[in-house]
Amino acid sequence: MAVSAVGSDAEAMCPYRLVLEHVTSRWGVLVLIALLERSYRFSELRREVSRVGRAVSEKMLTQTLQTLERDGLVHRDAKPVIPPRVDYSLTELGREAAEQVRALTLWTERRMPDVERARTAYDEARDVSSSRAS
């Protein structure tokens, strides 16, 4: 995956934000969490990631894996056999990132009722203030 001039400028300006975007992207989170359990072949990983929600396209999974590989989080092991076999696994850096992402995911699951209550209170307060302004 080639890095465009625009991508290079963005990386130079805020490399931290870009890594966070890669790790916390919709598919990045699911790939990292899946690979925490074990290595996967491409088609297995696609099924595993799609099991959680909407199906991931081959193109999107390929792009996500290439991005995570470029960031040093995913290892791509292409074996010279027929038919070709490619396995994906986490690097040490990737395992560390995946554990952080999983912790945030578990926190979200645990605290979602609190978030929903806060949203309801916020929306109700906004409705009351909107009706007063009318």
C-alpha positions in Angstrom: 0.0 0.0 0.0 1.6 3.2 -1.2 1.4 6.3 1.0 0.1 9.3 -0.9 1.6 12.8 -0.5 -1.5 13.8 1.4 -1.0 10.8 3.8 2.6 11.7 4.3 1.7 15.3 5.2 -1.0 14.0 7.7 1.5 11.7 9.3 4.1 14.4 9.6 1.6 16.7 11.3 0.0 14.2 13.7 1.4 10.7 13.7 -0.2 9.8 17.0 -3.7 10.6 15.8 -3.2 8.4 12.7 -2.1 5.4 14.7 -5.1 5.9 17.0 -7.4 6.1 14.0 -5.9 2.8 12.7 -6.2 1.0 16.0 -9.7 2.3 16.8 -11.2 2.1 13.4 -14.3 0.0 12.9 -12.4 -2.9 11.4 -9.1 -2.3 13.2 -10.7 -2.9 16.6 -12.3 -6.2 15.4 -9.1 -7.4 13.7 -6.9 -6.7 16.7 -9.3 -8.4 19.1 -9.7 -11.5 16.9 -6.0 -11.8 16.5 -5.5 -11.7 20.3 -7.0 -15.2 20.4 -4.9 -16.8 17.6 -3.5 -16.4 14.1 -5.9 -16.6 11.2 -5.8 -17.2 7.5 -7.4 -14.3 5.5 -10.8 -16.1 4.9 -11.0 -17.3 8.5 -10.3 -13.8 9.8 -12.9 -12.3 7.4 -15.5 -14.7 8.8 -14.5 -14.0 12.4 -14.6 -10.2 12.0 -17.9 -10.4 10.1 -19.5 -12.6 12.8 -19.6 -9.6 15.2 -21.5 -7.3 13.0 -21.8 -6.3 9.3 -19.7 -8.3 6.9 -16.4 -6.8 6.1 -15.5 -6.7 2.4 -12.3 -8.3 1.1 -11.0 -4.9 0.0 -11.7 -3.3 3.4 -10.1 -6.2 5.3 -7.1 -6.1 3.0 -6.7 -2.4 3.5 -7.0 -2.7 7.3 -4.5 -5.5 7.5 -2.0 -3.6 5.3 -2.4 -0.5 7.5 -1.9 -2.5 10.7 1.0 -4.3 9.2 2.6 -1.0 8.1 2.2 0.3 11.7 4.0 -2.8 13.0 0.9 -4.3 14.7 0.2 -7.2 12.4 2.6 -9.8 11.0 1.8 -11.3 7.5 3.3 -14.7 7.0 3.1 -15.9 3.4 4.1 -19.5 3.0 5.5 -20.6 -0.4 3.1 -23.5 -0.9 0.4 -24.3 -3.5 -2.2 -23.1 -3.0 -0.6 -20.0 -1.3 -1.2 -19.8 2.4 -1.0 -16.5 4.3 -1.4 -16.3 8.0 -2.0 -13.1 10.0 -0.9 -12.7 13.7 -0.1 -9.9 16.1 3.4 -8.6 16.7 4.4 -7.9 20.3 3.5 -4.3 19.6 0.2 -5.4 18.2 -0.6 -7.6 21.1 -0.1 -4.7 23.5 -2.3 -2.4 21.4 -5.0 -5.2 21.1 -5.1 -5.7 24.9 -5.7 -1.9 25.3 -8.4 -1.9 22.7 -10.0 -5.0 24.3 -9.9 -3.3 27.7 -11.7 -0.2 26.3 -14.3 -2.5 24.6 -15.0 -4.3 27.9 -15.3 -1.0 29.7 -17.8 0.2 27.1 -19.9 -2.9 27.5 -19.8 -2.6 31.3 -20.6 1.1 31.4 -23.1 1.4 28.5 -26.1 1.6 30.9 -24.5 4.7 32.5 -23.8 6.2 29.1 -27.4 5.6 28.1 -28.7 7.2 31.3 -26.5 10.2 30.7 -27.7 10.6 27.1 -31.3 10.4 28.2 -30.8 13.0 30.9 -29.0 15.3 28.4 -31.7 14.9 25.8 -34.4 15.6 28.3 -32.6 18.7 29.6 -32.2 19.9 26.0 -35.9 19.3 25.3 -36.9 21.3 28.4 -34.6 24.2 27.5 -35.8 24.2 23.8 -39.4 24.4 24.9 -38.7 27.3 27.2 -36.9 29.2 24.4 -39.9 28.9 22.1 
